[in-house]
Amino acid sequence: MLELDQVWKAYLGKPLLRGISLKVEVGKTACLLGPSGSGKSTLLRIIAGLEIPERGKVLWKGQDLSGIPVHQREFGLMFQDYALFPHRSVYENVAFGLRMQNLPKETIRERALEALNMVNLAGFASRKVTDLSGGEQQRVALARALAPRPRLLMLDEPLGALDRTLRESLLEELRKLLRKTGITAIYVTHDQEEAFFIADQLFLLHDGLVIQQGSPVSLYDCPINPWAARFLGMSNLVEGCVSSLNPLKVSTPIGELTGKIVGKAARLKEQVVVLLKSDIGDWCNRNGFLNQIYGKVIDVVFREHSYRVKLRFKNGQELTFFTSVVLELGQELWIGLPPESVLVYSAEEDALCERSRSSS
């Protein structure tokens, strides 16, 4: 449906987007995920036609959109600040885009009320937007984007200004609405929890590049590099050295580990970075798996359906795990990790990612 082919964009002579290529499937919600400055919002503005790339193409059903103005692309765009007109009513805000299309009055009314009903604001048409709560204003902005029945809906950090409870509630509503309407959508966020919750397709941006794409499950199960792991909230990273290739063994300060190599093939005596997945469910005894590590419990925090437990190891390193078992402060124990929960990355690649992040 939507395809980007080698899109480049620079600001003040510095590349911001460095050859972005991606495809958004019909009826799916694609999420552009990345930190501030990674190029997410600029990419969205290029798709909308508000920015012009130096190189590359934006295609819709194979048609190059270069030269096609914003209002003729039939794309809906919702900004983080909503951009509502404070002097207009809720109805007038939603109907504004329809009037710009010179539609008949009855059609405008029908579509505006239909959009308000879709976002559960059927009785709010005559209210002033300044009298609404933040969550209600968010719904008005969404209704305005939906009213023209766009062929692509784009949402730029739409929940960023809301508190956590309201954000979670509206995210659930938005997810249901997108599934119900079947509209193709692009959702921009820096929040991995939002991305995992709403996305069918996920594009992880770093330093102007899409470094990994796929389903939320695929990205979480196997981050492409240590930077991606850190950004997705995985902090259990340990330095090590490859001591054996067949079978794979890595010597680390917390013990000898085996797992899955991610990226280029490992070499004997190569310096690597090992990721230990944190969700281990029930704590395993020492003989349960190949990877046994021994640590002391220094912190326990209840987190809804599990406990977040921080362990300190003999070398002083601290790692965090999630478990359903209640543990006591000061308790020392062995845990075992299955090989699929241990990912091995090249330390050289990790250093390159760190330098890239520092320079940006």
C-alpha positions as CSV (number, residue, x, y, z in Angstrom):
1,M,0.0,0.0,0.0
2,L,2.6,2.5,1.1
3,E,6.3,2.2,0.2
4,L,9.3,4.3,0.9
5,D,12.3,3.9,-1.3
6,Q,15.7,5.2,-0.2
7,V,14.4,8.4,1.4
8,W,17.2,10.9,2.4
9,K,16.8,14.1,4.3
10,A,19.3,16.5,5.9
11,Y,19.2,19.5,8.2
12,L,21.9,22.1,8.4
13,G,24.1,19.9,6.2
14,K,23.8,16.9,8.6
15,P,21.9,13.8,7.4
16,L,18.8,13.1,9.4
17,L,17.4,10.3,7.3
18,R,19.9,8.1,5.6
19,G,18.2,6.0,3.0
20,I,15.0,4.8,4.7
21,S,13.1,2.0,2.8
22,L,10.0,0.3,4.2
23,K,6.6,-1.0,3.2
24,V,3.4,-0.7,5.1
25,E,0.9,-3.4,4.6
26,V,-2.8,-2.8,3.7
27,G,-5.0,-2.4,6.8
28,K,-2.1,-2.7,9.2
29,T,-0.9,-0.3,11.9
30,A,2.8,0.4,11.4
31,C,4.8,2.0,14.2
32,L,7.9,4.1,13.8
33,L,9.7,3.6,17.0
34,G,12.9,5.4,18.1
35,P,14.5,8.0,20.4
36,S,14.2,11.8,19.9
37,G,16.2,12.8,16.9
38,S,16.0,9.5,15.1
39,G,13.9,11.0,12.3
40,K,10.5,9.6,13.1
41,S,8.4,12.8,12.8
42,T,10.4,14.0,9.8
43,L,9.7,10.8,8.0
44,L,6.0,11.2,8.8
45,R,6.0,14.7,7.4
46,I,7.7,13.6,4.3
47,I,4.9,10.9,3.8
48,A,2.3,13.6,4.4
49,G,3.9,15.9,1.8
50,L,4.8,18.6,4.4
51,E,8.6,18.0,3.9
52,I,10.4,17.3,0.6
53,P,13.2,14.6,0.7
54,E,16.6,15.3,-1.0
55,R,16.5,11.8,-2.5
56,G,14.1,8.9,-2.6
57,K,10.5,8.2,-3.3
58,V,7.2,7.9,-1.5
59,L,4.9,5.5,-3.3
60,W,1.2,4.8,-2.8
61,K,0.0,1.6,-4.6
62,G,3.1,2.0,-6.8
63,Q,2.4,5.7,-7.7
64,D,5.1,8.2,-7.0
65,L,3.7,11.0,-4.8
66,S,6.4,13.5,-5.7
67,G,4.7,16.8,-6.6
68,I,1.3,15.8,-5.3
69,P,0.2,18.4,-2.7
70,V,-0.8,17.5,0.8
71,H,-4.6,17.9,0.4
72,Q,-4.6,15.6,-2.7
73,R,-2.8,12.7,-1.0
74,E,-5.9,11.9,1.0
75,F,-3.9,11.2,4.1
76,G,-5.1,12.1,7.7
77,L,-2.5,13.5,10.1
78,M,-2.9,13.9,13.9
79,F,-0.3,15.9,15.8
80,Q,0.8,15.6,19.4
81,D,-0.5,19.0,20.3
82,Y,-3.8,18.3,18.5
83,A,-3.7,21.7,16.6
84,L,-7.4,22.3,17.4
85,F,-9.1,25.7,16.8
86,P,-9.9,27.1,20.2
87,H,-12.5,29.6,18.9
88,R,-14.5,26.8,17.2
89,S,-16.8,24.2,18.6
90,V,-16.1,20.5,18.6
91,Y,-18.3,20.0,15.5
92,E,-16.7,22.9,13.6
93,N,-13.2,21.5,14.4
94,V,-14.2,18.1,13.0
95,A,-16.0,19.5,10.0
96,F,-13.1,21.9,9.0
97,G,-11.3,19.5,6.8
98,L,-14.5,18.4,5.1
99,R,-15.4,22.0,4.3
100,M,-11.9,22.4,2.7
101,Q,-13.0,19.7,0.3
102,N,-16.1,21.7,-0.7
103,L,-18.4,18.8,0.1
104,P,-22.2,19.3,0.4
105,K,-23.4,20.6,3.8
106,E,-25.4,17.4,4.4
107,T,-22.3,15.2,3.6
108,I,-20.2,17.3,6.0
109,R,-22.7,16.9,8.8
110,E,-23.1,13.2,8.2
111,R,-19.3,12.5,8.2
112,A,-18.5,14.8,11.1
113,L,-21.2,13.3,13.4
114,E,-20.1,9.8,12.2
115,A,-16.5,10.5,13.2
116,L,-17.5,11.9,16.6
117,N,-19.6,8.8,17.2
118,M,-16.6,6.6,16.4
119,V,-14.5,8.3,19.1
120,N,-17.4,8.2,21.7
121,L,-18.1,11.9,21.5
122,A,-21.6,11.8,20.0
123,G,-23.0,14.4,22.4
124,F,-20.1,16.8,22.3
125,A,-20.7,18.5,18.9
126,S,-21.8,21.9,20.3
127,R,-19.2,22.2,23.1
128,K,-16.2,24.5,23.0
129,V,-12.9,22.6,22.7
130,T,-11.4,24.8,25.5
131,D,-14.0,23.3,27.9
132,L,-12.8,19.7,27.2
133,S,-10.3,17.6,29.1
134,G,-7.0,16.5,27.5
135,G,-8.4,13.1,26.7
136,E,-11.5,14.6,25.1
137,Q,-9.4,17.0,23.0
138,Q,-7.4,14.0,21.8
139,R,-10.6,12.4,20.7
140,V,-11.7,15.5,18.8
141,A,-8.4,15.6,17.0
142,L,-8.7,12.0,16.1
143,A,-12.3,12.5,14.8
144,R,-11.1,15.4,12.7
145,A,-8.4,13.2,11.1
146,L,-11.0,10.4,10.5
147,A,-13.8,12.5,9.2
148,P,-12.5,12.8,5.6
149,R,-12.2,9.0,5.5
150,P,-8.4,9.0,4.7
151,R,-6.8,6.1,2.9
152,L,-3.9,6.5,5.4
153,L,-4.0,7.7,9.0
154,M,-0.8,9.1,10.5
155,L,-0.5,9.8,14.2
156,D,2.6,11.7,15.6
157,E,3.1,11.0,19.3
158,P,-0.7,11.3,19.8
159,L,-0.8,10.4,23.5
160,G,2.5,12.0,24.6
161,A,0.8,14.9,26.5
162,L,-1.5,12.7,28.6
163,D,-0.9,11.1,32.0
164,R,-0.2,7.4,32.2
165,T,-3.7,6.2,33.2
166,L,-5.5,8.2,30.5
167,R,-2.8,7.3,27.9
168,E,-3.4,3.6,28.5
169,S,-7.1,3.9,28.3
170,L,-7.1,5.9,25.1
171,L,-4.5,3.6,23.6
172,E,-6.9,0.7,24.1
173,E,-9.7,2.7,22.4
174,L,-7.5,3.7,19.5
175,R,-6.3,0.1,19.0
176,K,-9.9,-1.1,18.9
177,L,-10.9,1.7,16.5
178,L,-8.1,0.9,14.1
179,R,-8.9,-2.8,14.1
180,K,-12.7,-2.1,13.6
181,T,-12.2,0.4,10.7
182,G,-9.4,-1.6,9.0
183,I,-7.7,1.7,8.1
184,T,-4.0,1.6,7.3
185,A,-2.1,3.7,9.9
186,I,1.3,4.9,10.8
187,Y,1.9,5.6,14.5
188,V,5.0,7.5,15.7
189,T,6.3,7.0,19.3
190,H,9.4,6.8,21.4
191,D,7.6,4.6,23.9
192,Q,8.2,0.9,23.4
193,E,5.2,-0.2,25.5
194,E,2.9,1.9,23.2
195,A,4.6,0.5,20.1
196,F,4.3,-3.2,21.3
197,F,0.6,-2.6,22.2
198,I,-0.6,-1.0,19.0
199,A,1.7,-2.1,16.2
200,D,1.2,-4.9,13.6
201,Q,4.5,-3.8,12.0
202,L,7.3,-2.2,13.9
203,F,10.2,-0.2,12.4
204,L,13.0,0.6,14.8
205,L,14.8,3.8,13.9
206,H,18.3,4.8,15.0
207,D,20.6,7.5,13.6
208,G,18.5,8.0,10.5
209,L,18.2,4.3,9.6
210,V,15.7,1.5,10.0
211,I,17.9,-0.9,11.9
212,Q,15.3,-3.5,12.5
213,Q,11.7,-4.3,11.4
214,G,9.1,-6.9,12.0
215,S,6.4,-7.8,14.4
216,P,6.6,-6.6,18.0
217,V,7.2,-10.2,19.1
218,S,10.1,-10.7,16.7
219,L,11.9,-7.5,17.8
220,Y,11.5,-8.3,21.5
221,D,12.5,-11.9,21.1
222,C,15.7,-11.0,19.2
223,P,16.9,-7.4,19.2
224,I,19.3,-6.9,16.3
225,N,22.1,-5.4,18.4
226,P,22.9,-4.2,22.0
227,W,21.6,-0.7,21.3
228,A,18.3,-2.1,20.2
229,A,18.2,-4.2,23.3
230,R,18.9,-1.3,25.6
231,F,16.3,0.9,23.8
232,L,13.7,-1.8,24.2
233,G,14.3,-1.9,27.9
234,M,16.7,-4.8,28.2
235,S,19.5,-3.8,30.5
236,N,21.0,-7.2,31.4
237,L,24.2,-6.9,29.3
238,V,27.4,-8.6,30.3
239,E,30.8,-8.4,28.6
240,G,32.5,-11.7,27.8
241,C,35.0,-13.6,25.6
242,V,34.3,-16.6,23.3
243,S,36.1,-19.6,24.8
244,S,34.6,-22.2,22.5
245,L,32.7,-22.2,19.2
246,N,31.3,-25.8,19.0
247,P,29.5,-25.8,21.3
248,L,29.4,-22.0,21.9
249,K,30.7,-21.0,25.3
250,V,31.3,-17.5,26.5
251,S,33.4,-16.7,29.6
252,T,31.9,-13.8,31.6
253,P,32.5,-12.4,35.1
254,I,29.3,-14.0,36.3
255,G,30.0,-17.5,34.8
256,E,30.3,-19.5,31.6
257,L,27.3,-19.0,29.3
258,T,26.0,-20.5,26.1
259,G,23.3,-19.0,23.8
260,K,22.4,-17.8,20.4
261,I,24.7,-15.6,18.2
262,V,23.0,-12.6,16.8
263,G,24.6,-10.8,13.8
264,K,27.9,-11.9,12.3
265,A,29.5,-15.2,13.2
266,A,31.6,-15.3,16.4
267,R,35.3,-16.0,16.4
268,L,37.4,-17.8,19.1
269,K,38.6,-15.3,21.8
270,E,36.5,-12.6,20.3
271,Q,35.1,-10.0,22.8
272,V,31.3,-10.1,22.9
273,V,28.4,-8.6,24.7
274,V,25.8,-11.1,26.2
275,L,22.2,-10.2,26.7
276,L,20.3,-12.2,29.4
277,K,16.6,-12.0,28.9
278,S,15.0,-10.8,32.2
279,D,11.6,-12.6,32.2
280,I,12.3,-16.1,33.7
281,G,9.0,-16.8,35.3
282,D,9.5,-19.4,38.1
283,W,13.0,-19.5,39.4
284,C,14.9,-22.6,38.2
285,N,17.2,-24.7,40.3
286,R,20.9,-25.1,39.6
287,N,20.5,-28.2,37.4
288,G,17.6,-26.8,35.3
289,F,19.5,-25.3,32.4
290,L,23.0,-25.0,30.9
291,N,23.4,-21.4,32.1
292,Q,23.6,-21.2,35.9
293,I,24.5,-18.0,37.6
294,Y,24.7,-17.3,41.3
295,G,23.8,-14.0,42.9
296,K,22.5,-12.1,45.9
297,V,19.0,-10.4,46.1
298,I,19.5,-6.7,46.8
299,D,16.1,-5.4,45.7
300,V,12.5,-6.8,45.3
301,V,9.7,-4.7,43.8
302,F,6.1,-5.9,43.2
303,R,5.0,-5.2,39.6
304,E,1.4,-6.3,39.2
305,H,1.7,-9.9,38.2
306,S,5.3,-10.5,39.0
307,Y,8.3,-9.3,41.1
308,R,11.2,-7.3,39.7
309,V,14.3,-8.7,41.4
310,K,17.8,-7.2,41.3
311,L,20.7,-9.5,41.8
312,R,24.3,-8.6,42.6
313,F,27.1,-10.9,41.5
314,K,30.5,-11.5,42.9
315,N,32.1,-9.0,40.5
316,G,29.7,-6.3,41.7
317,Q,27.6,-6.3,38.5
318,E,23.8,-5.9,39.1
319,L,21.2,-7.5,36.8
320,T,17.4,-7.4,36.9
321,F,15.0,-10.3,36.5
322,F,11.2,-10.8,36.7
323,T,9.8,-13.8,38.5
324,S,6.5,-15.0,40.0
325,V,8.4,-16.4,43.1
326,V,8.7,-14.3,46.3
327,L,12.3,-13.7,47.3
328,E,13.8,-12.1,50.4
329,L,16.4,-9.3,50.5
330,G,19.9,-10.8,51.2
331,Q,18.9,-14.2,49.8
332,E,21.6,-15.9,47.8
333,L,20.6,-18.3,45.0
334,W,21.3,-20.1,41.8
335,I,19.2,-19.4,38.7
336,G,19.3,-21.2,35.4
337,L,18.6,-19.6,32.0
338,P,17.7,-21.6,28.8
339,P,20.1,-20.9,25.8
340,E,17.3,-19.2,23.9
341,S,17.2,-16.5,26.7
342,V,20.9,-15.7,26.1
343,L,21.9,-13.6,23.1
344,V,25.5,-13.0,22.0
345,Y,26.6,-9.9,20.1
346,S,29.9,-8.6,18.8
347,A,31.5,-6.1,21.2
348,E,32.8,-4.3,18.1
349,E,29.3,-3.7,16.8
350,D,28.2,-2.5,20.2
351,A,31.0,0.0,20.3
352,L,30.0,1.3,16.8
353,C,26.4,1.8,18.1
354,E,27.6,3.7,21.2
355,R,29.8,6.0,19.1
356,S,26.9,6.7,16.8
357,R,24.7,7.5,19.7
358,S,27.3,9.8,21.3
359,S,27.9,11.7,18.0
360,S,24.2,12.3,17.5
